[in-house]
Amino acid sequence: MQKSLFLIIGLVVLSAVMIRVITKLPARYERKPKTLSTWSALDHGIDPTDREVL
C-alpha cells in the first residue's frame, strides 16, 4: 500500500515537472522584433511603401 502511494506521488510530481518544461519551451524561441522590417510589415498586412507606419 505504501509503495503504491509513493509511486503515485512520484508520477504526479514527474508529470507536473514535464508539463512545466513543455509549456516553457515556446517562450524561449519566440522573439518579437523591436522594429518592423519591410518583410515583417508585409506579414502583418502593413504596406511597407507607407513610411508613416514604419
PDB file as gemmi writes it, atoms N, CA and C in Angstrom:
CRYST1    1.000    1.000    1.000  90.00  90.00  90.00 P 1                      
ATOM      1  N   MET A   1       0.823  -1.198   0.000  1.00  0.00           N  
ATOM      2  CA  MET A   1       0.000   0.000   0.000  1.00  0.00           C  
ATOM      3  C   MET A   1       0.863   1.256   0.000  1.00  0.00           C  
ATOM      4  N   GLN A   2       1.845   1.289   0.874  1.00  0.00           N  
ATOM      5  CA  GLN A   2       2.704   2.465   0.988  1.00  0.00           C  
ATOM      6  C   GLN A   2       3.584   2.614  -0.253  1.00  0.00           C  
ATOM      7  N   LYS A   3       3.993   1.490  -0.820  1.00  0.00           N  
ATOM      8  CA  LYS A   3       4.828   1.519  -2.025  1.00  0.00           C  
ATOM      9  C   LYS A   3       4.050   2.111  -3.203  1.00  0.00           C  
ATOM     10  N   SER A   4       2.787   1.758  -3.336  1.00  0.00           N  
ATOM     11  CA  SER A   4       1.982   2.292  -4.438  1.00  0.00           C  
ATOM     12  C   SER A   4       1.684   3.784  -4.234  1.00  0.00           C  
ATOM     13  N   LEU A   5       1.568   4.216  -2.991  1.00  0.00           N  
ATOM     14  CA  LEU A   5       1.345   5.634  -2.713  1.00  0.00           C  
ATOM     15  C   LEU A   5       2.552   6.461  -3.142  1.00  0.00           C  
ATOM     16  N   PHE A   6       3.759   5.976  -2.830  1.00  0.00           N  
ATOM     17  CA  PHE A   6       4.974   6.674  -3.266  1.00  0.00           C  
ATOM     18  C   PHE A   6       5.089   6.690  -4.784  1.00  0.00           C  
ATOM     19  N   LEU A   7       4.682   5.625  -5.426  1.00  0.00           N  
ATOM     20  CA  LEU A   7       4.718   5.547  -6.882  1.00  0.00           C  
ATOM     21  C   LEU A   7       3.763   6.571  -7.499  1.00  0.00           C  
ATOM     22  N   ILE A   8       2.581   6.683  -6.965  1.00  0.00           N  
ATOM     23  CA  ILE A   8       1.595   7.646  -7.471  1.00  0.00           C  
ATOM     24  C   ILE A   8       2.083   9.079  -7.263  1.00  0.00           C  
ATOM     25  N   ILE A   9       2.613   9.368  -6.080  1.00  0.00           N  
ATOM     26  CA  ILE A   9       3.126  10.718  -5.802  1.00  0.00           C  
ATOM     27  C   ILE A   9       4.294  11.040  -6.737  1.00  0.00           C  
ATOM     28  N   GLY A  10       5.158  10.073  -6.954  1.00  0.00           N  
ATOM     29  CA  GLY A  10       6.290  10.275  -7.866  1.00  0.00           C  
ATOM     30  C   GLY A  10       5.832  10.551  -9.287  1.00  0.00           C  
ATOM     31  N   LEU A  11       4.826   9.824  -9.742  1.00  0.00           N  
ATOM     32  CA  LEU A  11       4.309  10.043 -11.099  1.00  0.00           C  
ATOM     33  C   LEU A  11       3.652  11.412 -11.231  1.00  0.00           C  
ATOM     34  N   VAL A  12       2.949  11.847 -10.200  1.00  0.00           N  
ATOM     35  CA  VAL A  12       2.311  13.165 -10.225  1.00  0.00           C  
ATOM     36  C   VAL A  12       3.368  14.265 -10.284  1.00  0.00           C  
ATOM     37  N   VAL A  13       4.414  14.136  -9.484  1.00  0.00           N  
ATOM     38  CA  VAL A  13       5.492  15.135  -9.485  1.00  0.00           C  
ATOM     39  C   VAL A  13       6.206  15.140 -10.825  1.00  0.00           C  
ATOM     40  N   LEU A  14       6.498  13.965 -11.354  1.00  0.00           N  
ATOM     41  CA  LEU A  14       7.179  13.871 -12.648  1.00  0.00           C  
ATOM     42  C   LEU A  14       6.333  14.475 -13.760  1.00  0.00           C  
ATOM     43  N   SER A  15       5.053  14.206 -13.773  1.00  0.00           N  
ATOM     44  CA  SER A  15       4.195  14.762 -14.825  1.00  0.00           C  
ATOM     45  C   SER A  15       4.060  16.281 -14.674  1.00  0.00           C  
ATOM     46  N   ALA A  16       4.034  16.782 -13.445  1.00  0.00           N  
ATOM     47  CA  ALA A  16       3.964  18.233 -13.240  1.00  0.00           C  
ATOM     48  C   ALA A  16       5.225  18.910 -13.760  1.00  0.00           C  
ATOM     49  N   VAL A  17       6.375  18.313 -13.508  1.00  0.00           N  
ATOM     50  CA  VAL A  17       7.641  18.878 -13.999  1.00  0.00           C  
ATOM     51  C   VAL A  17       7.684  18.840 -15.524  1.00  0.00           C  
ATOM     52  N   MET A  18       7.234  17.740 -16.108  1.00  0.00           N  
ATOM     53  CA  MET A  18       7.241  17.631 -17.572  1.00  0.00           C  
ATOM     54  C   MET A  18       6.302  18.651 -18.205  1.00  0.00           C  
ATOM     55  N   ILE A  19       5.133  18.859 -17.629  1.00  0.00           N  
ATOM     56  CA  ILE A  19       4.192  19.852 -18.159  1.00  0.00           C  
ATOM     57  C   ILE A  19       4.798  21.241 -18.060  1.00  0.00           C  
ATOM     58  N   ARG A  20       5.466  21.529 -16.969  1.00  0.00           N  
ATOM     59  CA  ARG A  20       6.112  22.836 -16.785  1.00  0.00           C  
ATOM     60  C   ARG A  20       7.191  23.065 -17.841  1.00  0.00           C  
ATOM     61  N   VAL A  21       7.989  22.042 -18.124  1.00  0.00           N  
ATOM     62  CA  VAL A  21       9.055  22.167 -19.114  1.00  0.00           C  
ATOM     63  C   VAL A  21       8.469  22.342 -20.509  1.00  0.00           C  
ATOM     64  N   ILE A  22       7.449  21.580 -20.831  1.00  0.00           N  
ATOM     65  CA  ILE A  22       6.856  21.649 -22.169  1.00  0.00           C  
ATOM     66  C   ILE A  22       6.206  23.011 -22.410  1.00  0.00           C  
ATOM     67  N   THR A  23       5.551  23.563 -21.406  1.00  0.00           N  
ATOM     68  CA  THR A  23       4.900  24.857 -21.605  1.00  0.00           C  
ATOM     69  C   THR A  23       5.894  26.001 -21.615  1.00  0.00           C  
ATOM     70  N   LYS A  24       7.070  25.829 -21.062  1.00  0.00           N  
ATOM     71  CA  LYS A  24       8.083  26.876 -21.059  1.00  0.00           C  
ATOM     72  C   LYS A  24       8.856  26.933 -22.376  1.00  0.00           C  
ATOM     73  N   LEU A  25       8.936  25.852 -23.118  1.00  0.00           N  
ATOM     74  CA  LEU A  25       9.780  25.797 -24.314  1.00  0.00           C  
ATOM     75  C   LEU A  25       9.463  26.853 -25.370  1.00  0.00           C  
ATOM     76  N   PRO A  26       8.211  27.079 -25.758  1.00  0.00           N  
ATOM     77  CA  PRO A  26       7.969  28.052 -26.822  1.00  0.00           C  
ATOM     78  C   PRO A  26       8.420  29.472 -26.476  1.00  0.00           C  
ATOM     79  N   ALA A  27       8.386  29.868 -25.241  1.00  0.00           N  
ATOM     80  CA  ALA A  27       8.766  31.230 -24.864  1.00  0.00           C  
ATOM     81  C   ALA A  27      10.236  31.507 -25.169  1.00  0.00           C  
ATOM     82  N   ARG A  28      11.058  30.486 -25.143  1.00  0.00           N  
ATOM     83  CA  ARG A  28      12.476  30.669 -25.411  1.00  0.00           C  
ATOM     84  C   ARG A  28      12.745  31.036 -26.867  1.00  0.00           C  
ATOM     85  N   TYR A  29      11.957  30.498 -27.766  1.00  0.00           N  
ATOM     86  CA  TYR A  29      12.243  30.643 -29.185  1.00  0.00           C  
ATOM     87  C   TYR A  29      11.437  31.742 -29.858  1.00  0.00           C  
ATOM     88  N   GLU A  30      10.382  32.206 -29.254  1.00  0.00           N  
ATOM     89  CA  GLU A  30       9.572  33.252 -29.862  1.00  0.00           C  
ATOM     90  C   GLU A  30      10.092  34.610 -29.419  1.00  0.00           C  
ATOM     91  N   ARG A  31      10.622  35.356 -30.370  1.00  0.00           N  
ATOM     92  CA  ARG A  31      11.125  36.684 -30.049  1.00  0.00           C  
ATOM     93  C   ARG A  31      10.459  37.692 -30.974  1.00  0.00           C  
ATOM     94  N   LYS A  32      10.002  38.763 -30.404  1.00  0.00           N  
ATOM     95  CA  LYS A  32       9.355  39.808 -31.176  1.00  0.00           C  
ATOM     96  C   LYS A  32      10.418  40.774 -31.703  1.00  0.00           C  
ATOM     97  N   PRO A  33      10.331  41.162 -32.967  1.00  0.00           N  
ATOM     98  CA  PRO A  33      11.287  42.155 -33.468  1.00  0.00           C  
ATOM     99  C   PRO A  33      11.018  43.517 -32.846  1.00  0.00           C  
ATOM    100  N   LYS A  34      12.087  44.263 -32.589  1.00  0.00           N  
ATOM    101  CA  LYS A  34      11.930  45.578 -31.975  1.00  0.00           C  
ATOM    102  C   LYS A  34      11.333  46.583 -32.960  1.00  0.00           C  
ATOM    103  N   THR A  35      11.722  46.484 -34.218  1.00  0.00           N  
ATOM    104  CA  THR A  35      11.171  47.363 -35.244  1.00  0.00           C  
ATOM    105  C   THR A  35      10.647  46.502 -36.387  1.00  0.00           C  
ATOM    106  N   LEU A  36       9.680  47.028 -37.092  1.00  0.00           N  
ATOM    107  CA  LEU A  36       9.132  46.297 -38.225  1.00  0.00           C  
ATOM    108  C   LEU A  36      10.025  46.491 -39.437  1.00  0.00           C  
ATOM    109  N   SER A  37      10.479  45.397 -40.016  1.00  0.00           N  
ATOM    110  CA  SER A  37      11.164  45.481 -41.295  1.00  0.00           C  
ATOM    111  C   SER A  37      10.104  45.436 -42.389  1.00  0.00           C  
ATOM    112  N   THR A  38      10.533  45.640 -43.623  1.00  0.00           N  
ATOM    113  CA  THR A  38       9.545  45.606 -44.705  1.00  0.00           C  
ATOM    114  C   THR A  38       8.936  44.216 -44.843  1.00  0.00           C  
ATOM    115  N   TRP A  39       9.734  43.182 -44.563  1.00  0.00           N  
ATOM    116  CA  TRP A  39       9.202  41.820 -44.673  1.00  0.00           C  
ATOM    117  C   TRP A  39       8.213  41.530 -43.558  1.00  0.00           C  
ATOM    118  N   SER A  40       8.533  41.914 -42.337  1.00  0.00           N  
ATOM    119  CA  SER A  40       7.599  41.640 -41.242  1.00  0.00           C  
ATOM    120  C   SER A  40       6.361  42.521 -41.347  1.00  0.00           C  
ATOM    121  N   ALA A  41       6.505  43.705 -41.942  1.00  0.00           N  
ATOM    122  CA  ALA A  41       5.329  44.548 -42.160  1.00  0.00           C  
ATOM    123  C   ALA A  41       4.362  43.869 -43.128  1.00  0.00           C  
ATOM    124  N   LEU A  42       4.907  43.257 -44.164  1.00  0.00           N  
ATOM    125  CA  LEU A  42       4.056  42.526 -45.105  1.00  0.00           C  
ATOM    126  C   LEU A  42       3.364  41.352 -44.417  1.00  0.00           C  
ATOM    127  N   ASP A  43       4.073  40.693 -43.500  1.00  0.00           N  
ATOM    128  CA  ASP A  43       3.472  39.570 -42.770  1.00  0.00           C  
ATOM    129  C   ASP A  43       2.289  40.027 -41.928  1.00  0.00           C  
ATOM    130  N   HIS A  44       2.335  41.253 -41.431  1.00  0.00           N  
ATOM    131  CA  HIS A  44       1.251  41.789 -40.602  1.00  0.00           C  
ATOM    132  C   HIS A  44       0.211  42.547 -41.416  1.00  0.00           C  
ATOM    133  N   GLY A  45       0.347  42.540 -42.725  1.00  0.00           N  
ATOM    134  CA  GLY A  45      -0.637  43.195 -43.582  1.00  0.00           C  
ATOM    135  C   GLY A  45      -0.446  44.693 -43.701  1.00  0.00           C  
ATOM    136  N   ILE A  46       0.755  45.180 -43.399  1.00  0.00           N  
ATOM    137  CA  ILE A  46       1.038  46.613 -43.479  1.00  0.00           C  
ATOM    138  C   ILE A  46       1.761  46.886 -44.791  1.00  0.00           C  
ATOM    139  N   ASP A  47       1.358  47.950 -45.471  1.00  0.00           N  
ATOM    140  CA  ASP A  47       2.010  48.311 -46.717  1.00  0.00           C  
ATOM    141  C   ASP A  47       3.373  48.930 -46.413  1.00  0.00           C  
ATOM    142  N   PRO A  48       4.480  48.299 -46.833  1.00  0.00           N  
ATOM    143  CA  PRO A  48       5.813  48.811 -46.491  1.00  0.00           C  
ATOM    144  C   PRO A  48       6.169  50.094 -47.242  1.00  0.00           C  
ATOM    145  N   THR A  49       5.427  50.426 -48.287  1.00  0.00           N  
ATOM    146  CA  THR A  49       5.731  51.669 -49.012  1.00  0.00           C  
ATOM    147  C   THR A  49       5.211  52.884 -48.269  1.00  0.00           C  
ATOM    148  N   ASP A  50       4.328  52.691 -47.311  1.00  0.00           N  
ATOM    149  CA  ASP A  50       3.811  53.786 -46.497  1.00  0.00           C  
ATOM    150  C   ASP A  50       4.775  54.007 -45.337  1.00  0.00           C  
ATOM    151  N   ARG A  51       5.626  54.994 -45.418  1.00  0.00           N  
ATOM    152  CA  ARG A  51       6.699  55.222 -44.427  1.00  0.00           C  
ATOM    153  C   ARG A  51       6.183  55.740 -43.099  1.00  0.00           C  
ATOM    154  N   GLU A  52       4.977  56.242 -43.024  1.00  0.00           N  
ATOM    155  CA  GLU A  52       4.449  56.744 -41.764  1.00  0.00           C  
ATOM    156  C   GLU A  52       4.203  55.600 -40.775  1.00  0.00           C  
ATOM    157  N   VAL A  53       3.911  54.413 -41.290  1.00  0.00           N  
ATOM    158  CA  VAL A  53       3.609  53.279 -40.443  1.00  0.00           C  
ATOM    159  C   VAL A  53       4.880  52.724 -39.832  1.00  0.00           C  
ATOM    160  N   LEU A  54       5.943  52.633 -40.636  1.00  0.00           N  
ATOM    161  CA  LEU A  54       7.192  52.062 -40.150  1.00  0.00           C  
ATOM    162  C   LEU A  54       7.932  53.129 -39.398  1.00  0.00           C  
TER     163      LEU A  54                                                      
END                                                                             
